[in-house]
């Protein structure tokens, strides 16, 4: 089996290596330990790890909101007969 060469593969490799280099630089510059306090919990972690968790939480929240908005568009506008306010009588 012969591997195919795609012209954009080299560009993708260069972009991934550049992104990896930026990530390594980011981690090296944010390696100090910070203390996080939330309500009654207290823990210490690397600032780079904390920023990664905040970024992941933001992406997750954005993805959930996008999915909810797409679901609302597919479902259509809310109708007044969706909710029976006079049930149980």
MARBA-273245 format. One record per residue (C-alpha): residue number from 0; residue in three letters; chain; y, x, z. Coordinates in steps of 0.001 Angstrom, whole numbers, plus 524288, in hexadecimal, padded with zeros to 5 digits. Example, Ala and Ser with C-alpha at 12.3 -4.5 7.8 and 13.67 -1.06 7.14 Angstrom:
2
<rec seq="0" type="ala" mol="A" north="7EE6C" east="8300C" up="81E78"/>
<rec seq="1" type="ser" mol="A" north="7FBDC" east="83566" up="81BE4"/>
***
This chain:
89
<rec seq="0" type="unk" mol="A" north="80000" east="80000" up="80000"/>
<rec seq="1" type="unk" mol="A" north="80CF8" east="8058D" up="7FBF4"/>
<rec seq="2" type="unk" mol="A" north="8194E" east="80356" up="80402"/>
<rec seq="3" type="unk" mol="A" north="824EE" east="7FDB5" up="7FCE1"/>
<rec seq="4" type="unk" mol="A" north="83249" east="803C6" up="7FE0F"/>
<rec seq="5" type="unk" mol="A" north="83DBD" east="7FAA6" up="7FFC6"/>
<rec seq="6" type="unk" mol="A" north="84B5A" east="8005A" up="7FDB8"/>
<rec seq="7" type="unk" mol="A" north="850FD" east="7F9E4" up="809D4"/>
<rec seq="8" type="unk" mol="A" north="8464D" east="7FF5D" up="812BE"/>
<rec seq="9" type="unk" mol="A" north="84D5F" east="80C4E" up="8141A"/>
<rec seq="10" type="unk" mol="A" north="85A17" east="80553" up="81767"/>
<rec seq="11" type="unk" mol="A" north="8531A" east="7FD13" up="821A3"/>
<rec seq="12" type="unk" mol="A" north="84D07" east="80936" up="82794"/>
<rec seq="13" type="unk" mol="A" north="85A4D" east="80FD2" up="82868"/>
<rec seq="14" type="unk" mol="A" north="86069" east="803B7" up="82E8F"/>
<rec seq="15" type="unk" mol="A" north="85568" east="80281" up="8389E"/>
<rec seq="16" type="unk" mol="A" north="85693" east="810EF" up="83C16"/>
<rec seq="17" type="unk" mol="A" north="86555" east="80F93" up="83D90"/>
<rec seq="18" type="unk" mol="A" north="86385" east="8039E" up="8463F"/>
<rec seq="19" type="unk" mol="A" north="8598C" east="80B01" up="84E5D"/>
<rec seq="20" type="unk" mol="A" north="86307" east="8166D" up="84FE1"/>
<rec seq="21" type="unk" mol="A" north="86DF8" east="80D48" up="8544C"/>
<rec seq="22" type="unk" mol="A" north="8649E" east="806CD" up="85DF1"/>
<rec seq="23" type="unk" mol="A" north="86070" east="8140B" up="86375"/>
<rec seq="24" type="unk" mol="A" north="86EAF" east="81804" up="864ED"/>
<rec seq="25" type="unk" mol="A" north="871A4" east="80B14" up="86BBA"/>
<rec seq="26" type="unk" mol="A" north="86677" east="80CE2" up="87557"/>
<rec seq="27" type="unk" mol="A" north="86A71" east="81AF3" up="87824"/>
<rec seq="28" type="unk" mol="A" north="8787D" east="81717" up="87B02"/>
<rec seq="29" type="unk" mol="A" north="874DE" east="80B6D" up="88394"/>
<rec seq="30" type="unk" mol="A" north="869E4" east="81145" up="88BA9"/>
<rec seq="31" type="unk" mol="A" north="870A4" east="81008" up="898D7"/>
<rec seq="32" type="unk" mol="A" north="86AD7" east="806B4" up="8A2AF"/>
<rec seq="33" type="unk" mol="A" north="872AE" east="7FAA0" up="8A63D"/>
<rec seq="34" type="unk" mol="A" north="8704D" east="7F0DB" up="8B111"/>
<rec seq="35" type="unk" mol="A" north="86F5E" east="7E2A0" up="8AD2C"/>
<rec seq="36" type="unk" mol="A" north="871B1" east="7D80A" up="8B74D"/>
<rec seq="37" type="unk" mol="A" north="86ED9" east="7C9C3" up="8B480"/>
<rec seq="38" type="unk" mol="A" north="86F10" east="7BFC5" up="8BF8C"/>
<rec seq="39" type="unk" mol="A" north="86567" east="7C568" up="8C965"/>
<rec seq="40" type="unk" mol="A" north="85ECD" east="7CF3C" up="8C055"/>
<rec seq="41" type="unk" mol="A" north="862DE" east="7DD51" up="8BEF2"/>
<rec seq="42" type="unk" mol="A" north="85CBA" east="7E745" up="8B5DC"/>
<rec seq="43" type="unk" mol="A" north="86038" east="7F3E0" up="8AEEB"/>
<rec seq="44" type="unk" mol="A" north="85D9E" east="7F71B" up="8A0B4"/>
<rec seq="45" type="unk" mol="A" north="86281" east="7FF83" up="895A6"/>
<rec seq="46" type="unk" mol="A" north="86EF9" east="7FA8D" up="88F98"/>
<rec seq="47" type="unk" mol="A" north="868CD" east="7FB6A" up="8820D"/>
<rec seq="48" type="unk" mol="A" north="85D80" east="7F29E" up="88660"/>
<rec seq="49" type="unk" mol="A" north="86719" east="7E8F9" up="88C68"/>
<rec seq="50" type="unk" mol="A" north="86F05" east="7E87B" up="87FD3"/>
<rec seq="51" type="unk" mol="A" north="8628C" east="7E672" up="87804"/>
<rec seq="52" type="unk" mol="A" north="85ED8" east="7DAD5" up="880A8"/>
<rec seq="53" type="unk" mol="A" north="86C6D" east="7D4FE" up="87F27"/>
<rec seq="54" type="unk" mol="A" north="86B9C" east="7D6B6" up="87060"/>
<rec seq="55" type="unk" mol="A" north="85E08" east="7D08D" up="8700B"/>
<rec seq="56" type="unk" mol="A" north="862B0" east="7C517" up="87852"/>
<rec seq="57" type="unk" mol="A" north="86E1E" east="7C309" up="86F03"/>
<rec seq="58" type="unk" mol="A" north="86547" east="7C343" up="86321"/>
<rec seq="59" type="unk" mol="A" north="85BE5" east="7B9E9" up="869D4"/>
<rec seq="60" type="unk" mol="A" north="866BE" east="7B06F" up="86D6B"/>
<rec seq="61" type="unk" mol="A" north="86C2C" east="7B0FA" up="85F96"/>
<rec seq="62" type="unk" mol="A" north="85EBD" east="7AEB1" up="859B7"/>
<rec seq="63" type="unk" mol="A" north="85C42" east="7A2F6" up="86297"/>
<rec seq="64" type="unk" mol="A" north="86993" east="79D19" up="85F74"/>
<rec seq="65" type="unk" mol="A" north="86751" east="79F1F" up="850DA"/>
<rec seq="66" type="unk" mol="A" north="859F3" east="79893" up="851BB"/>
<rec seq="67" type="unk" mol="A" north="85FAB" east="78D2A" up="8595F"/>
<rec seq="68" type="unk" mol="A" north="86AB3" east="78B2E" up="84F97"/>
<rec seq="69" type="unk" mol="A" north="8611C" east="78BDA" up="8442A"/>
<rec seq="70" type="unk" mol="A" north="8584C" east="781F5" up="84AF7"/>
<rec seq="71" type="unk" mol="A" north="863D6" east="778CC" up="84D0D"/>
<rec seq="72" type="unk" mol="A" north="86750" east="779C5" up="83E93"/>
<rec seq="73" type="unk" mol="A" north="85967" east="776A8" up="83A50"/>
<rec seq="74" type="unk" mol="A" north="8582B" east="76B87" up="84405"/>
<rec seq="75" type="unk" mol="A" north="864BF" east="76562" up="83F81"/>
<rec seq="76" type="unk" mol="A" north="86F8A" east="75F21" up="84770"/>
<rec seq="77" type="unk" mol="A" north="86C09" east="758B9" up="8544F"/>
<rec seq="78" type="unk" mol="A" north="86A40" east="74A15" up="85333"/>
<rec seq="79" type="unk" mol="A" north="86DC9" east="74048" up="85DA9"/>
<rec seq="80" type="unk" mol="A" north="86006" east="73A84" up="85D5D"/>
<rec seq="81" type="unk" mol="A" north="85A01" east="747C1" up="86111"/>
<rec seq="82" type="unk" mol="A" north="85C86" east="744FF" up="86F63"/>
<rec seq="83" type="unk" mol="A" north="858EE" east="737FC" up="8756B"/>
<rec seq="84" type="unk" mol="A" north="8629A" east="7364D" up="8808C"/>
<rec seq="85" type="unk" mol="A" north="85D94" east="728DD" up="88436"/>
<rec seq="86" type="unk" mol="A" north="84F26" east="72C4B" up="885CA"/>
<rec seq="87" type="unk" mol="A" north="8475A" east="72811" up="8918A"/>
<rec seq="88" type="unk" mol="A" north="84C6F" east="71A56" up="89258"/>
***
